[in-house]
Amino acid sequence: MQTWQMQDAKARMSELVKSAQTQPQDITVHGKSVAVVVSRSTFDRLSQAQGSLVDFMRRSPLFDADDVVFERDTSLTRQPEDEGF
């Protein structure tokens, strides 16, 4: 990954964007990485939805398992105050 100082990235934005088409470009401020520029195709691939929650749950190894027991805590979440009633 090529690294650009912020001032160079601003001054050479066209070159930075062209370079991002082939590989991610790291932008730094005071030597610390603050951003990465990637191509639109890379962004779309990384941000696409991975399916619904239902799909995720259906892929679970526990799907269709009949022996799973979930215990529920039946205690009150708070104790009522004695208000003299």
N, C-alpha and C positions, 0 to 999 in steps of 0.2 A: 504494500500500500504506500503510495506516495504521500509525503507530508508537506503541507503548506502552512507558512505563517499567515496569520489573518491578513496582514497588510498586503502580502503577495497574492493571496486568494482574491482579495477585492480588486487589486490592480490587474489581475490576469484571469478574471472570471471566465471568459470564453474558453481559455485553455484548460482551466480546471474542469469545466463542464464537459468538454470533449474528452479529457482524460478519464472522467468518471464513467464514460460509456464502456471502457474496457476493464477498469478496476476501481474499487472504492478509493476516495481521496480523503485523507485526514487533514483537518484544519486545527491549528494550535494557536493558543494565546499564552504568551510567557512560558512556552515550552510544554504546556499541558494541552492534551487533546480535548477539544470542546465540541467538535462536530465531525460528521462523516458525510460526504456527498457521494451518492450512489446513482446509478442509472435508473430511469423510470422502470425498466423491466425488472431490475433487481428489487426495487422498492415494491412493485406489485407482487412479485413472487413471495417476498418476506412478509407482506402485510395481508395476504389473502386469508379469508376466513377458513378455519380448519374444520368446519362443520358445526352443527348445532350442539347444544348441551345434550339433547336426546341422543344424537349420534355418538357423542363421547361416552355417555352412560351405557349405550348398547355395546360398545367395544370393551367395557370393563370385564375383567375376569370374574367378577361377581354376578354378572348378568345371568339370569335364570338359575342362580344358586338358591336353593330352598332352605339351606341350613344356616343362613346368616341371621343372627339375632341382634337387634339393636335394643339395648336397655335404655329405658327412659327414667330420668330423675323426676320423681313425682313430688319432691319437696316444694314448698312454697318459695317463691323467689324473694319474698319479704315477709316479715312478721307484722301483723296488724298492731297498731299502737292502742293501748288501753285508754280510751277517751272518756270513760265514765258512763258509757251508754249501757 
